[in-house]
Amino acid sequence: MQKRDKKQQILEAGKDVLLKKGIFKTRVEDITNYLGIAKGSFYTYFKSKDQLLEEIIIQFFDIRKNEFEEIEKSDEDFRDKIKKFIIKRFAITTSENLKSHLILINLTRNLEHLSFELRTKLIEIELLNRKILREILKQAIGKDLKITYSEKEMEVLIVFIMGGIKSYRLERLFYKNKEDYFISDIKDLEERMQNIDLENEIELLTNGIIKILTGGK
């Protein structure tokens, strides 16, 4: 097995264990036992569990960046771009991407317990989300919607829209119940996604964002 393949195998096994045992309860030996390898094999590719977590965030960032750049550069109109932006915020792609998404959600819930490096990587994802949304809105406001906002007003709109999408996403996909507040199992997440009409709900969100930008018109 090639070195890159082995590293990715450990990474994917790590995701399974992190979701099963919990991020802060998982030890390196839990991951190596799950794979049936020596601890030395883990340390060949990752210096620590935190470095494995950092790699998960980096890979998620790279996937998100490529997806968003495709949206930004496409010839689609604003409505389609904002709709695809929302869809990508839900990470509705492969099961492995969903695992990463679920791990990131749980990391974000516990920012105060994370290392500076992990917090910094998570912030980079948020800044990327805002950057792409800003570019989409600039196109819409200047070209498609024929309206004008100042830079300060634009920042307010971005914070408001990002906050709305984030709250909706958490409520519909990740909030569970009072006893176990957040979903932490990939099967629960996939089942939740199957039981809601995301296509129609995302269409509703898209229309709502356009109404916000156009003053309800």
Protein Blocks (a to p, Z undefined) as FASTA:
>chain_A
ZZklmmmmmmmmmmmmmmmnopklpcfklmmmmnopafklmmmmogbfklmmmmmmmmmm
mmmmmmmmmmmmpmbdfklmmmmmmmmmnopacfklmmmmmmmmmmmmmmmmpcfklmmm
mmmmmmmmmmmmmmmmmmmmmmmnopacdfklmmmmmmmmmmmmmmmmmmmmmpcbfmlm
bacbfklmmmmmmmpcfklmmmmmmmmmmmmmnnoZZ
